[in-house]
Amino acid sequence: MATDRALPRRAVAELVGSGALVAVIIGSGIQATGLSEDVGVRLLANSLASAIGLGLLIALFGPVSGAHLNPVVTLSAWWTGRRAGGGLTGGEVAVYITAQLTGSVAGALLAEAMFGRAPGNWSTQVRSDGHLLLGEAVATAGLVLLIQGLDRIGRPALAPVAVAAYIAAAIWFTSSGSFANPAATVGRSLTDSFTGIAPASLPGFIAAQLVGALIGGGLATLLYGRGCPPAAAEPATGAAGATGVTGATGATS
């Protein structure tokens, strides 16, 4: 388990990782839009770039912070560790989430600037229909179940590939496009592009993600029990979303 002295380093990893993830999601969406008029081709390019980027970020930052890159991953890891008598403290959770939010906003601004767009324009893509919120809850529940399940069966090393593959699939099989990450969702409100979400849609999406996280955590407990193997008590990777051993993140549009 990481020590308190390492917390600043872990916070930087969460900040940089979250920023890089959102930059990949938004940047690949902008690039795809410029290269093709076909929405299916855009989604395919965006989903592949987002999933590959996520897997690489989990592998890179997992050994430092667990590569959560996603508040729901951090909260689920804290809750699991709390019940098992270890894991993140409340103060560490606050630092992680602050870093994830800050990084996500910075990543959105960076992506806009890289493509010569004025940073900081709010998205106009309204995503508030009930079926989209249901899809977002399903996407987040699956993500948390996957991460918690890998931890509890002692297979956290599979997280970089498994989480990336899940996000790639969920972008296609959920109606919402599998944001599955409150921090990345906030960042994506700052781009009026293919992967954006209007600020007015944030409360509903984030609420759906939190509900999905509760469902995913409940399913993990039902399927695998309350405890975690000693080696998996501390997240090894994160998401997002999302994702190393106990982390993950939502990917894209």
C-alpha positions in Angstrom: 0.0 0.0 0.0 1.3 3.5 -0.9 2.5 5.7 2.0 1.2 9.2 2.8 4.6 10.6 1.7 3.8 9.3 -1.8 0.4 11.1 -2.0 1.7 14.1 -4.0 3.2 11.8 -6.6 0.0 9.8 -6.8 -2.0 13.0 -7.2 0.2 14.1 -10.1 -0.2 10.7 -11.7 -4.0 11.0 -11.4 -4.0 14.6 -12.7 -1.7 13.9 -15.7 -3.4 10.6 -16.5 -6.9 12.1 -16.4 -5.8 15.0 -18.5 -4.2 12.7 -21.1 -7.3 10.5 -21.2 -9.7 13.4 -21.9 -7.3 14.8 -24.4 -7.2 11.5 -26.3 -11.0 11.2 -26.2 -11.7 14.8 -27.4 -8.7 15.0 -29.7 -9.6 11.7 -31.5 -13.2 12.9 -31.9 -12.1 16.2 -33.4 -9.7 14.4 -35.7 -12.3 11.8 -36.8 -14.8 14.6 -37.6 -12.3 16.3 -39.8 -11.5 13.1 -41.7 -14.9 11.6 -42.3 -18.5 12.6 -42.7 -19.6 9.1 -41.7 -20.7 9.1 -38.1 -20.0 5.3 -37.8 -16.5 5.8 -39.0 -16.0 8.7 -36.5 -17.3 6.5 -33.7 -15.1 3.6 -34.7 -12.0 5.8 -34.8 -12.8 7.6 -31.6 -13.6 4.3 -29.7 -10.4 2.7 -30.8 -8.2 5.6 -29.9 -9.9 6.1 -26.6 -9.7 2.4 -25.6 -6.0 2.1 -26.7 -5.1 5.3 -24.9 -6.9 4.2 -21.7 -5.1 0.8 -21.7 -1.7 2.5 -22.1 -2.5 5.0 -19.4 -3.5 2.3 -17.0 -0.3 0.4 -17.6 1.8 3.5 -17.2 0.2 5.1 -14.1 -1.1 2.0 -12.4 2.2 1.3 -10.5 2.1 4.9 -9.2 -1.5 5.7 -8.2 -3.5 2.7 -9.3 -4.5 4.7 -12.4 -8.1 5.3 -11.2 -8.5 8.3 -13.5 -12.2 8.2 -12.5 -14.1 9.3 -9.4 -16.4 6.3 -9.4 -13.4 4.0 -9.4 -11.8 5.9 -6.6 -15.0 5.9 -4.5 -15.6 2.1 -5.1 -11.9 1.4 -4.2 -12.3 3.5 -1.0 -15.5 1.7 0.0 -14.1 -1.8 -0.7 -10.9 -0.9 1.3 -12.9 0.6 4.1 -14.9 -2.6 4.5 -11.8 -4.7 4.3 -9.9 -2.5 6.8 -7.5 -0.8 4.5 -7.2 1.0 1.2 -7.6 4.8 0.6 -8.4 7.2 3.4 -11.1 9.9 3.0 -8.4 12.5 2.6 -6.7 10.6 -0.2 -10.1 10.2 -1.9 -10.6 13.9 -1.9 -7.1 14.5 -3.3 -7.6 11.9 -6.0 -11.0 13.3 -7.2 -9.7 16.9 -7.1 -6.7 15.8 -9.3 -9.0 13.9 -11.7 -11.3 16.8 -12.2 -8.5 19.3 -12.6 -6.7 17.0 -15.1 -9.9 16.4 -17.1 -10.6 20.1 -17.5 -6.9 20.7 -18.5 -7.1 17.8 -21.0 -10.2 19.3 -22.6 -8.6 22.7 -23.0 -5.4 21.1 -24.4 -7.2 19.1 -27.0 -9.1 22.1 -28.2 -5.8 24.1 -28.4 -4.0 21.4 -30.3 -6.5 21.5 -33.1 -6.5 25.3 -33.3 -9.9 25.7 -31.6 -10.6 28.4 -29.0 -10.4 26.5 -25.6 -13.2 26.8 -23.2 -16.3 26.7 -25.4 -19.2 24.9 -23.8 -20.7 22.0 -25.6 -24.1 22.3 -27.1 -24.8 18.5 -27.3 -27.7 17.9 -25.1 -27.7 14.3 -23.7 -30.6 14.2 -21.3 -33.1 11.6 -22.6 -34.0 8.8 -20.2 -32.7 6.1 -22.4 -29.2 7.8 -22.5 -29.2 7.9 -18.7 -30.1 4.3 -18.5 -27.3 3.4 -20.9 -24.8 5.4 -18.8 -25.9 3.6 -15.6 -25.4 0.3 -17.4 -22.0 1.3 -18.7 -20.8 2.4 -15.3 -22.2 -0.6 -13.5 -20.3 -2.9 -15.9 -17.1 -1.0 -15.5 -17.2 -1.1 -11.7 -18.2 -4.8 -11.7 -15.3 -5.6 -14.0 -12.7 -3.8 -11.9 -14.0 -5.1 -8.6 -14.4 -8.6 -10.0 -10.8 -8.7 -11.2 -9.6 -7.5 -7.8 -11.6 -10.0 -5.9 -10.5 -13.0 -7.9 -6.9 -11.9 -7.7 -6.5 -11.0 -11.4 -5.8 -7.3 -11.3 -3.0 -7.6 -13.8 -5.6 -8.1 -16.5 -7.1 -4.7 -15.9 -5.2 -2.6 -18.6 -6.4 -4.9 -21.4 -9.8 -5.9 -19.8 -10.9 -2.3 -19.0 -9.8 -1.0 -22.3 -11.6 -3.7 -24.1 -14.8 -3.2 -22.0 -14.8 0.6 -22.8 -14.3 -0.1 -26.5 -17.3 -2.4 -26.4 -19.5 -0.2 -24.2 -19.0 2.8 -26.4 -20.9 0.7 -29.0 -23.4 -1.3 -27.0 -24.7 1.5 -24.7 -27.0 4.3 -25.9 -25.0 6.9 -24.0 -21.6 6.0 -25.6 -20.2 5.0 -22.2 -18.8 8.1 -20.6 -18.8 6.2 -17.3 -16.5 8.8 -15.6 -17.8 11.9 -13.8 -14.5 13.8 -14.1 -14.1 13.1 -17.8 -17.8 14.0 -18.3 -17.1 17.4 -16.7 -14.1 17.9 -19.0 -16.1 17.0 -22.1 -18.6 19.8 -21.4 -15.8 22.1 -22.4 -15.7 21.0 -26.0 -18.4 21.7 -28.6 -17.3 18.7 -30.7 -18.2 15.1 -31.4 -17.5 13.9 -27.9 -19.0 16.9 -26.0 -21.9 17.0 -23.5 -23.9 20.2 -22.7 -23.4 21.5 -19.2 -27.1 21.2 -18.6 -26.8 17.4 -19.1 -24.1 17.0 -16.5 -26.3 16.5 -13.4 -28.3 13.6 -15.0 -25.2 11.9 -16.5 -23.2 12.1 -13.2 -26.2 10.9 -11.2 -26.6 7.9 -13.6 -22.9 7.1 -13.2 -23.1 7.1 -9.4 -26.2 4.9 -9.5 -24.4 2.6 -11.9 -21.4 2.5 -9.6 -23.6 1.4 -6.7 -25.2 -1.3 -8.8 -21.8 -2.6 -10.1 -20.4 -2.6 -6.5 -23.5 -4.5 -5.3 -23.2 -7.1 -8.0 -19.5 -7.6 -7.3 -20.4 -8.2 -3.6 -23.2 -10.6 -4.6 -21.0 -12.6 -7.0 -17.6 -12.5 -5.2 -18.4 -11.7 -1.5 -17.4 -8.7 0.5 -13.7 -9.4 0.9 -10.7 -8.9 -1.4 -7.6 -11.0 -1.7 -4.7 -9.3 0.2 -2.9 -8.4 -3.0 -6.0 -6.7 -4.4 -7.0 -4.7 -1.4 -5.3 -1.6 -2.9 -6.3 -0.7 -6.5 -3.6 -1.6 -8.9 -5.0 0.2 -11.9 -7.7 2.4 -12.8 -9.7 3.4 -15.5 -11.5 5.5 -16.8 -12.8 6.4 -17.4 -10.7 5.1 -16.1 -8.0 2.2 -14.8 -5.4 -0.1 -13.6 -6.2 -2.6 -11.1 -8.9 -0.8 -9.4 -9.4 1.9 -11.7 -11.1 2.6 -14.9 -12.7 5.3 -16.8 -15.3 6.1 -19.2 -14.2 6.5 -22.7 -16.1 8.4 -25.3 -18.9 9.7 -27.2 
